[in-house]
Amino acid sequence: MRVNGYLLIGLGTVGAWIAVFTGNLADGAVSRELCDPTVLERHERGGTVVALVFSAALLVIGMMYLKVLTRFRKLLFSVVVALLLLGSGYLVYTGHLGAKLVYQQAAGVYTPSEDCNEFVEE
């Protein structure tokens, strides 16, 4: 993998932690409106797992880049591949849960009144 790939993994990891942080901020507003809050809990847990797994992969990549444990380079590369596959799987699962929250429970979605009076111009 080239340095550009490492940079993208690093940016994605930072983005995952930002998503976890902002998701925790929105938790109080969203959880009160849900019919099944367990989906939100699984979504939050999945987001944290994604961030942790990609952070671990980034740590191992850093060890490879700094040539720490050079005798185990092939093993470290295999660990990175396994972590990236695991993280990608969790990312898909967490995204699926997020879609269920939005499309099945209208989490964080504005719902207008029945007569839509708030859209009438005066």
N, CA, C and O atoms as a GROMACS GRO file, in nm:
protein
  488
    1MET      N    1   0.085  -0.117   0.000
    1MET     CA    2   0.000   0.000   0.000
    1MET      C    3   0.090   0.123   0.000
    1MET      O    4   0.192   0.126   0.069
    2ARG      N    5   0.052   0.220  -0.075
    2ARG     CA    6   0.131   0.343  -0.082
    2ARG      C    7   0.092   0.439   0.028
    2ARG      O    8  -0.005   0.418   0.100
    3VAL      N    9   0.170   0.545   0.040
    3VAL     CA   10   0.147   0.645   0.144
    3VAL      C   11   0.009   0.708   0.127
    3VAL      O   12  -0.056   0.740   0.227
    4ASN      N   13  -0.038   0.726   0.004
    4ASN     CA   14  -0.171   0.784  -0.018
    4ASN      C   15  -0.279   0.697   0.044
    4ASN      O   16  -0.376   0.748   0.100
    5GLY      N   17  -0.263   0.566   0.035
    5GLY     CA   18  -0.360   0.475   0.097
    5GLY      C   19  -0.358   0.486   0.248
    5GLY      O   20  -0.464   0.484   0.312
    6TYR      N   21  -0.239   0.498   0.304
    6TYR     CA   22  -0.228   0.516   0.450
    6TYR      C   23  -0.293   0.646   0.492
    6TYR      O   24  -0.360   0.653   0.595
    7LEU      N   25  -0.272   0.749   0.413
    7LEU     CA   26  -0.332   0.880   0.443
    7LEU      C   27  -0.484   0.871   0.442
    7LEU      O   28  -0.551   0.928   0.529
    8LEU      N   29  -0.539   0.802   0.345
    8LEU     CA   30  -0.685   0.787   0.338
    8LEU      C   31  -0.739   0.706   0.455
    8LEU      O   32  -0.846   0.737   0.507
    9ILE      N   33  -0.667   0.602   0.495
    9ILE     CA   34  -0.710   0.524   0.612
    9ILE      C   35  -0.706   0.613   0.736
    9ILE      O   36  -0.795   0.606   0.821
   10GLY      N   37  -0.602   0.696   0.747
   10GLY     CA   38  -0.592   0.788   0.860
   10GLY      C   39  -0.704   0.889   0.862
   10GLY      O   40  -0.764   0.915   0.966
   11LEU      N   41  -0.734   0.947   0.746
   11LEU     CA   42  -0.844   1.045   0.738
   11LEU      C   43  -0.978   0.978   0.768
   11LEU      O   44  -1.063   1.037   0.835
   12GLY      N   45  -0.997   0.857   0.719
   12GLY     CA   46  -1.121   0.784   0.748
   12GLY      C   47  -1.135   0.752   0.895
   12GLY      O   48  -1.246   0.756   0.949
   13THR      N   49  -1.024   0.720   0.960
   13THR     CA   50  -1.027   0.691   1.103
   13THR      C   51  -1.063   0.816   1.183
   13THR      O   52  -1.144   0.810   1.275
   14VAL      N   53  -1.003   0.928   1.147
   14VAL     CA   54  -1.038   1.054   1.213
   14VAL      C   55  -1.185   1.086   1.190
   14VAL      O   56  -1.255   1.128   1.282
   15GLY      N   57  -1.232   1.064   1.068
   15GLY     CA   58  -1.374   1.086   1.038
   15GLY      C   59  -1.465   0.995   1.118
   15GLY      O   60  -1.574   1.036   1.159
   16ALA      N   61  -1.421   0.871   1.141
   16ALA     CA   62  -1.502   0.779   1.221
   16ALA      C   63  -1.514   0.828   1.365
   16ALA      O   64  -1.622   0.822   1.425
   17TRP      N   65  -1.403   0.877   1.422
   17TRP     CA   66  -1.409   0.929   1.559
   17TRP      C   67  -1.494   1.055   1.567
   17TRP      O   68  -1.562   1.077   1.667
   18ILE      N   69  -1.489   1.139   1.464
   18ILE     CA   70  -1.576   1.258   1.461
   18ILE      C   71  -1.722   1.216   1.455
   18ILE      O   72  -1.807   1.276   1.520
   19ALA      N   73  -1.751   1.113   1.376
   19ALA     CA   74  -1.889   1.062   1.368
   19ALA      C   75  -1.936   1.007   1.501
   19ALA      O   76  -2.051   1.028   1.540
   20VAL      N   77  -1.848   0.937   1.573
   20VAL     CA   78  -1.885   0.886   1.705
   20VAL      C   79  -1.914   1.002   1.800
   20VAL      O   80  -2.013   1.000   1.872
   21PHE      N   81  -1.828   1.103   1.797
   21PHE     CA   82  -1.845   1.219   1.886
   21PHE      C   83  -1.975   1.293   1.856
   21PHE      O   84  -2.052   1.321   1.948
   22THR      N   85  -2.000   1.324   1.730
   22THR     CA   86  -2.122   1.399   1.695
   22THR      C   87  -2.247   1.313   1.715
   22THR      O   88  -2.353   1.365   1.749
   23GLY      N   89  -2.234   1.183   1.694
   23GLY     CA   90  -2.348   1.094   1.720
   23GLY      C   91  -2.384   1.092   1.867
   23GLY      O   92  -2.502   1.088   1.902
   24ASN      N   93  -2.283   1.094   1.953
   24ASN     CA   94  -2.310   1.099   2.097
   24ASN      C   95  -2.377   1.230   2.136
   24ASN      O   96  -2.460   1.234   2.227
   25LEU      N   97  -2.340   1.338   2.069
   25LEU     CA   98  -2.405   1.467   2.096
   25LEU      C   99  -2.553   1.465   2.058
   25LEU      O  100  -2.636   1.524   2.127
   26ALA      N  101  -2.587   1.397   1.948
   26ALA     CA  102  -2.725   1.394   1.899
   26ALA      C  103  -2.809   1.286   1.967
   26ALA      O  104  -2.930   1.281   1.946
   27ASP      N  105  -2.747   1.202   2.047
   27ASP     CA  106  -2.818   1.090   2.108
   27ASP      C  107  -2.940   1.133   2.188
   27ASP      O  108  -3.046   1.073   2.174
   28GLY      N  109  -2.927   1.236   2.270
   28GLY     CA  110  -3.038   1.278   2.356
   28GLY      C  111  -3.160   1.324   2.277
   28GLY      O  112  -3.273   1.298   2.318
   29ALA      N  113  -3.138   1.392   2.167
   29ALA     CA  114  -3.249   1.443   2.088
   29ALA      C  115  -3.318   1.333   2.008
   29ALA      O  116  -3.439   1.337   1.987
   30VAL      N  117  -3.242   1.236   1.963
   30VAL     CA  118  -3.296   1.133   1.875
   30VAL      C  119  -3.362   1.020   1.954
   30VAL      O  120  -3.467   0.970   1.914
   31SER      N  121  -3.303   0.980   2.064
   31SER     CA  122  -3.350   0.860   2.133
   31SER      C  123  -3.490   0.875   2.191
   31SER      O  124  -3.558   0.774   2.212
   32ARG      N  125  -3.534   0.996   2.218
   32ARG     CA  126  -3.668   1.015   2.276
   32ARG      C  127  -3.780   0.987   2.176
   32ARG      O  128  -3.892   0.959   2.216
   33GLU      N  129  -3.750   0.994   2.046
   33GLU     CA  130  -3.853   0.981   1.943
   33GLU      C  131  -3.863   0.842   1.883
   33GLU      O  132  -3.946   0.819   1.795
   34LEU      N  133  -3.780   0.749   1.927
   34LEU     CA  134  -3.772   0.619   1.861
   34LEU      C  135  -3.868   0.517   1.921
   34LEU      O  136  -3.892   0.515   2.042
   35CYS      N  137  -3.922   0.434   1.833
   35CYS     CA  138  -4.006   0.323   1.880
   35CYS      C  139  -3.921   0.210   1.936
   35CYS      O  140  -3.959   0.146   2.034
   36ASP      N  141  -3.805   0.186   1.874
   36ASP     CA  142  -3.715   0.078   1.917
   36ASP      C  143  -3.575   0.136   1.939
   36ASP      O  144  -3.495   0.136   1.846
   37PRO      N  145  -3.545   0.183   2.059
   37PRO     CA  146  -3.414   0.244   2.083
   37PRO      C  147  -3.297   0.146   2.082
   37PRO      O  148  -3.181   0.188   2.084
   38THR      N  149  -3.325   0.015   2.081
   38THR     CA  150  -3.214  -0.081   2.077
   38THR      C  151  -3.138  -0.072   1.945
   38THR      O  152  -3.018  -0.101   1.941
   39VAL      N  153  -3.206  -0.032   1.837
   39VAL     CA  154  -3.137  -0.016   1.708
   39VAL      C  155  -3.036   0.098   1.720
   39VAL      O  156  -2.924   0.087   1.668
   40LEU      N  157  -3.073   0.205   1.788
   40LEU     CA  158  -2.981   0.317   1.808
   40LEU      C  159  -2.860   0.273   1.892
   40LEU      O  160  -2.747   0.312   1.862
   41GLU      N  161  -2.883   0.193   1.994
   41GLU     CA  162  -2.773   0.144   2.078
   41GLU      C  163  -2.676   0.059   1.996
   41GLU      O  164  -2.555   0.073   2.008
   42ARG      N  165  -2.730  -0.031   1.911
   42ARG     CA  166  -2.645  -0.114   1.827
   42ARG      C  167  -2.569  -0.030   1.725
   42ARG      O  168  -2.454  -0.059   1.693
   43HIS      N  169  -2.636   0.075   1.673
   43HIS     CA  170  -2.572   0.166   1.577
   43HIS      C  171  -2.456   0.240   1.644
   43HIS      O  172  -2.348   0.252   1.586
   44GLU      N  173  -2.477   0.289   1.764
   44GLU     CA  174  -2.371   0.359   1.838
   44GLU      C  175  -2.255   0.264   1.868
   44GLU      O  176  -2.138   0.300   1.848
   45ARG      N  177  -2.287   0.145   1.916
   45ARG     CA  178  -2.182   0.047   1.946
   45ARG      C  179  -2.104   0.010   1.820
   45ARG      O  180  -1.982  -0.002   1.823
   46GLY      N  181  -2.176  -0.007   1.710
   46GLY     CA  182  -2.109  -0.039   1.583
   46GLY      C  183  -2.017   0.072   1.537
   46GLY      O  184  -1.908   0.045   1.487
   47GLY      N  185  -2.059   0.197   1.554
   47GLY     CA  186  -1.973   0.309   1.517
   47GLY      C  187  -1.846   0.313   1.599
   47GLY      O  188  -1.738   0.343   1.546
   48THR      N  189  -1.858   0.285   1.727
   48THR     CA  190  -1.740   0.282   1.813
   48THR      C  191  -1.647   0.168   1.775
   48THR      O  192  -1.525   0.184   1.774
   49VAL      N  193  -1.704   0.052   1.743
   49VAL     CA  194  -1.622  -0.062   1.700
   49VAL      C  195  -1.549  -0.029   1.571
   49VAL      O  196  -1.431  -0.062   1.557
   50VAL      N  197  -1.617   0.035   1.476
   50VAL     CA  198  -1.553   0.075   1.350
   50VAL      C  199  -1.434   0.166   1.378
   50VAL      O  200  -1.325   0.144   1.325
   51ALA      N  201  -1.454   0.267   1.461
   51ALA     CA  202  -1.346   0.361   1.492
   51ALA      C  203  -1.230   0.290   1.562
   51ALA      O  204  -1.114   0.318   1.532
   52LEU      N  205  -1.260   0.199   1.654
   52LEU     CA  206  -1.154   0.127   1.725
   52LEU      C  207  -1.077   0.034   1.632
   52LEU      O  208  -0.954   0.027   1.640
   53VAL      N  209  -1.148  -0.038   1.546
   53VAL     CA  210  -1.081  -0.134   1.456
   53VAL      C  211  -0.991  -0.060   1.358
   53VAL      O  212  -0.878  -0.102   1.334
   54PHE      N  213  -1.041   0.049   1.300
   54PHE     CA  214  -0.957   0.124   1.206
   54PHE      C  215  -0.842   0.193   1.278
   54PHE      O  216  -0.735   0.211   1.220
   55SER      N  217  -0.862   0.232   1.403
   55SER     CA  218  -0.751   0.288   1.482
   55SER      C  219  -0.643   0.183   1.505
   55SER      O  220  -0.524   0.212   1.496
   56ALA      N  221  -0.685   0.061   1.536
   56ALA     CA  222  -0.589  -0.048   1.555
   56ALA      C  223  -0.514  -0.076   1.425
   56ALA      O  224  -0.393  -0.098   1.426
   57ALA      N  225  -0.585  -0.075   1.313
   57ALA     CA  226  -0.519  -0.097   1.183
   57ALA      C  227  -0.419   0.014   1.155
   57ALA      O  228  -0.310  -0.012   1.105
   58LEU      N  229  -0.456   0.136   1.188
   58LEU     CA  230  -0.367   0.249   1.166
   58LEU      C  231  -0.243   0.238   1.255
   58LEU      O  232  -0.133   0.275   1.213
   59LEU      N  233  -0.260   0.189   1.375
   59LEU     CA  234  -0.147   0.169   1.466
   59LEU      C  235  -0.050   0.065   1.410
   59LEU      O  236   0.071   0.084   1.412
   60VAL      N  237  -0.104  -0.045   1.360
   60VAL     CA  238  -0.018  -0.150   1.302
   60VAL      C  239   0.049  -0.098   1.175
   60VAL      O  240   0.166  -0.128   1.151
   61ILE      N  241  -0.022  -0.020   1.094
   61ILE     CA  242   0.038   0.041   0.975
   61ILE      C  243   0.152   0.132   1.016
   61ILE      O  244   0.258   0.133   0.952
   62GLY      N  245   0.131   0.210   1.122
   62GLY     CA  246   0.238   0.296   1.171
   62GLY      C  247   0.360   0.217   1.215
   62GLY      O  248   0.473   0.258   1.190
   63MET      N  249   0.336   0.104   1.280
   63MET     CA  250   0.448   0.017   1.320
   63MET      C  251   0.523  -0.035   1.198
   63MET      O  252   0.646  -0.044   1.199
   64MET      N  253   0.450  -0.068   1.093
   64MET     CA  254   0.515  -0.116   0.970
   64MET      C  255   0.593  -0.003   0.903
   64MET      O  256   0.704  -0.024   0.855
   65TYR      N  257   0.535   0.114   0.901
   65TYR     CA  258   0.597   0.229   0.835
   65TYR      C  259   0.725   0.271   0.908
   65TYR      O  260   0.824   0.308   0.845
   66LEU      N  261   0.723   0.264   1.042
   66LEU     CA  262   0.840   0.300   1.121
   66LEU      C  263   0.939   0.183   1.134
   66LEU      O  264   1.041   0.194   1.202
   67LYS      N  265   0.907   0.073   1.069
   67LYS     CA  266   0.991  -0.047   1.067
   67LYS      C  267   1.014  -0.105   1.205
   67LYS      O  268   1.124  -0.149   1.238
   68VAL      N  269   0.909  -0.104   1.285
   68VAL     CA  270   0.911  -0.172   1.414
   68VAL      C  271   0.874  -0.318   1.388
   68VAL      O  272   0.782  -0.345   1.310
   69LEU      N  273   0.941  -0.410   1.451
   69LEU     CA  274   0.915  -0.554   1.435
   69LEU      C  275   0.927  -0.596   1.288
   69LEU      O  276   0.836  -0.661   1.235
   70THR      N  277   1.036  -0.562   1.223
   70THR     CA  278   1.053  -0.592   1.081
   70THR      C  279   1.054  -0.743   1.053
   70THR      O  280   1.023  -0.786   0.941
   71ARG      N  281   1.089  -0.822   1.152
   71ARG     CA  282   1.089  -0.968   1.130
   71ARG      C  283   0.949  -1.021   1.107
   71ARG      O  284   0.931  -1.127   1.045
   72PHE      N  285   0.849  -0.949   1.155
   72PHE     CA  286   0.710  -0.995   1.144
   72PHE      C  287   0.631  -0.916   1.041
   72PHE      O  288   0.509  -0.903   1.053
   73ARG      N  289   0.698  -0.863   0.939
   73ARG     CA  290   0.633  -0.777   0.841
   73ARG      C  291   0.514  -0.846   0.771
   73ARG      O  292   0.408  -0.785   0.756
   74LYS      N  293   0.531  -0.970   0.730
   74LYS     CA  294   0.422  -1.041   0.663
   74LYS      C  295   0.305  -1.064   0.757
   74LYS      O  296   0.189  -1.051   0.718
   75LEU      N  297   0.335  -1.096   0.881
   75LEU     CA  298   0.229  -1.116   0.980
   75LEU      C  299   0.156  -0.984   1.006
   75LEU      O  300   0.033  -0.981   1.012
   76LEU      N  301   0.232  -0.875   1.020
   76LEU     CA  302   0.170  -0.745   1.044
   76LEU      C  303   0.082  -0.704   0.925
   76LEU      O  304  -0.027  -0.649   0.943
   77PHE      N  305   0.130  -0.733   0.804
   77PHE     CA  306   0.049  -0.702   0.686
   77PHE      C  307  -0.081  -0.782   0.686
   77PHE      O  308  -0.186  -0.729   0.651
   78SER      N  309  -0.074  -0.908   0.726
   78SER     CA  310  -0.194  -0.992   0.735
   78SER      C  311  -0.290  -0.938   0.841
   78SER      O  312  -0.411  -0.940   0.823
   79VAL      N  313  -0.234  -0.892   0.953
   79VAL     CA  314  -0.317  -0.834   1.059
   79VAL      C  315  -0.387  -0.708   1.008
   79VAL      O  316  -0.505  -0.687   1.036
   80VAL      N  317  -0.314  -0.624   0.933
   80VAL     CA  318  -0.375  -0.502   0.878
   80VAL      C  319  -0.489  -0.538   0.784
   80VAL      O  320  -0.597  -0.479   0.792
   81VAL      N  321  -0.467  -0.634   0.696
   81VAL     CA  322  -0.572  -0.674   0.601
   81VAL      C  323  -0.693  -0.727   0.677
   81VAL      O  324  -0.807  -0.693   0.644
   82ALA      N  325  -0.669  -0.810   0.778
   82ALA     CA  326  -0.781  -0.864   0.857
   82ALA      C  327  -0.857  -0.753   0.929
   82ALA      O  328  -0.980  -0.753   0.930
   83LEU      N  329  -0.785  -0.657   0.987
   83LEU     CA  330  -0.851  -0.546   1.056
   83LEU      C  331  -0.930  -0.459   0.959
   83LEU      O  332  -1.041  -0.416   0.991
   84LEU      N  333  -0.874  -0.433   0.841
   84LEU     CA  334  -0.946  -0.352   0.743
   84LEU      C  335  -1.071  -0.422   0.692
   84LEU      O  336  -1.174  -0.358   0.671
   85LEU      N  337  -1.064  -0.553   0.673
   85LEU     CA  338  -1.183  -0.628   0.631
   85LEU      C  339  -1.288  -0.629   0.742
   85LEU      O  340  -1.407  -0.609   0.716
   86LEU      N  341  -1.245  -0.652   0.866
   86LEU     CA  342  -1.336  -0.650   0.980
   86LEU      C  343  -1.400  -0.512   0.994
   86LEU      O  344  -1.522  -0.501   1.012
   87GLY      N  345  -1.319  -0.407   0.987
   87GLY     CA  346  -1.371  -0.271   0.999
   87GLY      C  347  -1.469  -0.238   0.888
   87GLY      O  348  -1.570  -0.172   0.911
   88SER      N  349  -1.439  -0.283   0.767
   88SER     CA  350  -1.530  -0.257   0.654
   88SER      C  351  -1.662  -0.329   0.673
   88SER      O  352  -1.768  -0.275   0.643
   89GLY      N  353  -1.657  -0.451   0.723
   89GLY     CA  354  -1.780  -0.525   0.751
   89GLY      C  355  -1.865  -0.455   0.856
   89GLY      O  356  -1.986  -0.442   0.841
   90TYR      N  357  -1.800  -0.410   0.963
   90TYR     CA  358  -1.873  -0.337   1.067
   90TYR      C  359  -1.927  -0.205   1.015
   90TYR      O  360  -2.034  -0.161   1.056
   91LEU      N  361  -1.853  -0.142   0.924
   91LEU     CA  362  -1.899  -0.016   0.866
   91LEU      C  363  -2.027  -0.036   0.786
   91LEU      O  364  -2.119   0.045   0.794
   92VAL      N  365  -2.033  -0.143   0.709
   92VAL     CA  366  -2.154  -0.175   0.633
   92VAL      C  367  -2.270  -0.203   0.727
   92VAL      O  368  -2.381  -0.154   0.706
   93TYR      N  369  -2.245  -0.283   0.831
   93TYR     CA  370  -2.349  -0.316   0.929
   93TYR      C  371  -2.400  -0.191   1.001
   93TYR      O  372  -2.520  -0.173   1.018
   94THR      N  373  -2.308  -0.105   1.042
   94THR     CA  374  -2.346   0.017   1.113
   94THR      C  375  -2.423   0.110   1.021
   94THR      O  376  -2.518   0.175   1.065
   95GLY      N  377  -2.382   0.119   0.896
   95GLY     CA  378  -2.456   0.200   0.799
   95GLY      C  379  -2.596   0.147   0.777
   95GLY      O  380  -2.691   0.224   0.763
   96HIS      N  381  -2.609   0.014   0.774
   96HIS     CA  382  -2.742  -0.047   0.761
   96HIS      C  383  -2.831  -0.011   0.879
   96HIS      O  384  -2.948   0.021   0.862
   97LEU      N  385  -2.773  -0.015   1.000
   97LEU     CA  386  -2.852   0.022   1.119
   97LEU      C  387  -2.890   0.170   1.114
   97LEU      O  388  -3.001   0.207   1.153
   98GLY      N  389  -2.799   0.255   1.067
   98GLY     CA  390  -2.831   0.396   1.053
   98GLY      C  391  -2.944   0.419   0.954
   98GLY      O  392  -3.031   0.504   0.976
   99ALA      N  393  -2.943   0.343   0.845
   99ALA     CA  394  -3.052   0.354   0.747
   99ALA      C  395  -3.184   0.308   0.808
   99ALA      O  396  -3.289   0.368   0.782
  100LYS      N  397  -3.180   0.202   0.888
  100LYS     CA  398  -3.302   0.156   0.956
  100LYS      C  399  -3.355   0.265   1.050
  100LYS      O  400  -3.476   0.285   1.059
  101LEU      N  401  -3.265   0.334   1.118
  101LEU     CA  402  -3.308   0.441   1.209
  101LEU      C  403  -3.378   0.553   1.132
  101LEU      O  404  -3.482   0.602   1.175
  102VAL      N  405  -3.321   0.592   1.020
  102VAL     CA  406  -3.377   0.704   0.945
  102VAL      C  407  -3.504   0.663   0.871
  102VAL      O  408  -3.606   0.732   0.881
  103TYR      N  409  -3.501   0.552   0.798
  103TYR     CA  410  -3.612   0.519   0.710
  103TYR      C  411  -3.725   0.442   0.778
  103TYR      O  412  -3.839   0.447   0.731
  104GLN      N  413  -3.697   0.372   0.887
  104GLN     CA  414  -3.804   0.300   0.954
  104GLN      C  415  -3.857   0.373   1.077
  104GLN      O  416  -3.974   0.358   1.113
  105GLN      N  417  -3.770   0.454   1.142
  105GLN     CA  418  -3.813   0.520   1.265
  105GLN      C  419  -3.805   0.672   1.256
  105GLN      O  420  -3.836   0.741   1.354
  106ALA      N  421  -3.765   0.726   1.142
  106ALA     CA  422  -3.755   0.871   1.118
  106ALA      C  423  -3.668   0.939   1.224
  106ALA      O  424  -3.702   1.047   1.273
  107ALA      N  425  -3.557   0.877   1.258
  107ALA     CA  426  -3.466   0.934   1.358
  107ALA      C  427  -3.399   1.058   1.302
  107ALA      O  428  -3.338   1.054   1.195
  108GLY      N  429  -3.410   1.168   1.373
  108GLY     CA  430  -3.345   1.292   1.332
  108GLY      C  431  -3.408   1.358   1.212
  108GLY      O  432  -3.348   1.449   1.154
  109VAL      N  433  -3.526   1.315   1.172
  109VAL     CA  434  -3.592   1.371   1.054
  109VAL      C  435  -3.705   1.462   1.101
  109VAL      O  436  -3.782   1.426   1.190
  110TYR      N  437  -3.713   1.579   1.040
  110TYR     CA  438  -3.820   1.671   1.072
  110TYR      C  439  -3.950   1.620   1.011
  110TYR      O  440  -3.955   1.589   0.892
  111THR      N  441  -4.055   1.611   1.092
  111THR     CA  442  -4.185   1.570   1.041
  111THR      C  443  -4.281   1.688   1.053
  111THR      O  444  -4.308   1.735   1.163
  112PRO      N  445  -4.332   1.736   0.941
  112PRO     CA  446  -4.422   1.851   0.945
  112PRO      C  447  -4.559   1.814   1.002
  112PRO      O  448  -4.593   1.696   1.015
  113SER      N  449  -4.634   1.915   1.037
  113SER     CA  450  -4.769   1.891   1.089
  113SER      C  451  -4.857   1.836   0.976
  113SER      O  452  -4.819   1.842   0.859
  114GLU      N  453  -4.974   1.784   1.013
  114GLU     CA  454  -5.061   1.723   0.912
  114GLU      C  455  -5.107   1.822   0.807
  114GLU      O  456  -5.118   1.786   0.689
  115ASP      N  457  -5.134   1.946   0.847
  115ASP     CA  458  -5.183   2.045   0.749
  115ASP      C  459  -5.070   2.127   0.687
  115ASP      O  460  -5.096   2.212   0.602
  116CYS      N  461  -4.946   2.104   0.726
  116CYS     CA  462  -4.828   2.172   0.671
  116CYS      C  463  -4.835   2.324   0.682
  116CYS      O  464  -4.790   2.395   0.592
  117ASN      N  465  -4.890   2.373   0.789
  117ASN     CA  466  -4.902   2.518   0.808
  117ASN      C  467  -4.769   2.589   0.816
  117ASN      O  468  -4.761   2.708   0.784
  118GLU      N  469  -4.666   2.522   0.858
  118GLU     CA  470  -4.536   2.588   0.872
  118GLU      C  471  -4.472   2.625   0.739
  118GLU      O  472  -4.373   2.698   0.736
  119PHE      N  473  -4.529   2.575   0.627
  119PHE     CA  474  -4.475   2.607   0.495
  119PHE      C  475  -4.557   2.714   0.423
  119PHE      O  476  -4.524   2.750   0.310
  120VAL      N  477  -4.660   2.762   0.485
  120VAL     CA  478  -4.744   2.865   0.422
  120VAL      C  479  -4.680   3.000   0.442
  120VAL      O  480  -4.647   3.039   0.554
  121GLU      N  481  -4.660   3.073   0.330
  121GLU     CA  482  -4.601   3.207   0.338
  121GLU      C  483  -4.708   3.308   0.373
  121GLU      O  484  -4.821   3.298   0.327
  122GLU      N  485  -4.671   3.403   0.455
  122GLU     CA  486  -4.769   3.505   0.493
  122GLU      C  487  -4.749   3.632   0.418
  122GLU      O  488  -4.823   3.728   0.438
   0.00000   0.00000   0.00000
